[in-house]
Amino acid sequence: MSKDIIKEKNIEKEEVMVFYDEKMLEWSKPGVQLFNKLMAYYRCAIMEIETKFNVLNEEFSLQYDRNPINGMKSRLKKLSSIKGKLEKKNLPFTIESIENNLSDIAGIRVICSFPEDVYMLAESLLKQDDITLVEEKDYIKNPKPNGYRSLHLIVSVPIFLAHEKRIMKVEIQLRTIAMDFWASLEHQLRYKKNFGCIDNMAEELLYCADLSAELDSRMDALRKLVQEDMDA
């Protein structure tokens, strides 16, 4: 769903200026052009992964008479976020440093109907011979302390250009509708000014996360009953 991709073909004027402060004298106009070129490569990688998920969604819709993917969102990290992350790691702000040290410049979030769909899609993607798994973190089987659930994959995928092939990394998050609902609202609430002042807010959010997990489990059980009845 390319319409969901956050387009950043050109760095905005106010962001370009950060290339010229004292800490980044090596970034000149050619450096900005190289940065834009690198971002274009990451956009191509996003398109490659999106296409793969769209193909899988089409195949499974024919095989199981339903679409496992409810929606997809994709994004490129903004320049300010990239700069901040490198500074936290005490790494230089160069093209090479960005490409070699950051794995989440390009990101795709896949929203699935049921928990089983998350693993089915992940397994099918990772079986493809041009996909290499770099890192996997399963926050569904092992939720974060705050209740966050999602399957995180970092993969490398080739993009084929006019005169070369490049291997690019993409971060993929797979989660259910219920997981996405919780994560989206938790993010909104956590960044409110008075979040830390409200008694039991963290406990309540954790309770809601457990409720959403229970909802996923019950809905998945109902889906299996319906499927068994159809197969009978």
VOMI-13847 format. One record per residue (C-alpha): x, y, z; residue in one letter. Coordinates in steps of 0.25 Angstrom, whole numbers, plus 5000, padded with zeros to 4 digits. Layout:
REM residues N
XYZa;...
This chain:
REM residues 232
500050005000m;500950104995s;500050224999k;500350195013d;501850215011i;502350345017i;503050415005k;504350485008e;504950504994k;505550634998n;506050675012i;505250805017e;506150935017k;506150945032e;506650795033e;507750815023v;508350925032m;508750825042v;509750775032f;510550905034y;510750915049d;512150895055e;511950745058k;511650715044m;512650795035l;512850675026e;511350685021w;511350775009s;510350784998k;510950654992p;510650595006g;509250635005v;509050574991q;509650444996l;508750445008f;507550464999n;508050354990k;508150265002l;506750295006m;506250264992a;506950124993y;506150105006y;504850145000r;505150034989c;505349935000a;504049965006i;503349944993m;504049814991e;503549765005i;502149825002e;502049744989t;502449614996k;501349635007f;500349674996n;500649544988v;500549465001l;499249525005n;498649494991e;499149354992e;498549325006f;497249395002s;497049294991l;497549175000q;496749215012y;495649295007d;496049415015r;497149525016n;498149505027p;498649655025i;497649755030n;498549875027g;500049915025m;500750045029k;502150085025s;503150195028r;504550255027l;505150305039k;505250455039k;506650525038l;506550575053s;506250435058s;507450375051i;508350485056k;507850465070g;507950315070k;509450325065l;509750425076e;509150335086k;510150225081k;511250325081n;511450295066l;511850385055p;510750455046f;511250405033t;510550325021i;511450205025e;511050205039s;509550215036i;509550095027e;510450015036n;509950045049n;508450065048l;507449955044s;506150025046d;506250145035i;505250075027a;504050015034g;502749935031i;501649905041r;500749795036v;499349785043i;498749645044c;497449595047s;497849475056f;499149435064p;499249315056e;499349405043d;500549475049v;501449355050y;500849295037m;501249425029l;502649435036a;502949295033e;502549305018s;503349435017l;504649375023l;504549255014k;504749335002q;506149314997d;506449464995d;506049505009i;507149485021t;506749495035l;507649595043v;506949595056e;505649545062e;504949595075k;503649525079d;502849615088y;501649535086i;502149415093k;502949505102n;502249635104p;502949755109k;502749795124p;501749905120n;500949795112g;501349835098y;501249715088r;501749705074s;502649615066l;503849695061h;504749655050l;505949725043i;506249665030v;507149695018s;506549695004v;507249724990p;506749844982i;507149834967f;507549974961l;507950004947a;509449974949h;509549904962e;508849824973k;508849874987r;508549795000i;507649885009m;507049855023k;505649875027v;504949865040e;503649795040i;502649795051q;501449695051l;500349705060r;498849675061t;497749785061i;497649775076a;499149795078m;499149915069d;497949975076f;498649965089w;499950005084a;499450135077s;498650185089l;499750145099e;500650235091h;499750345091q;499450345106l;500950325109r;501350455103y;500250535110k;500950635120k;500350575132n;500450435129f;501450405140g;500550475150c;499350385149i;499250275159d;499250135154n;499250175139m;500350075136a;499649965143e;498350005136e;499049995122l;499649865126l;498249815130y;497749865116c;498849795109a;498449665116d;497049685112l;497449705097s;498249575098a;497049505103e;496149565092l;497149515082d;497149375088s;495649365088r;495449415074m;496549325069d;495749205076a;494449255069l;495149255056r;495649115057k;494249065061l;493749135048v;494849075040q;494548935045e;493048945042d;493348995028m;494348875026d;493348775032a;
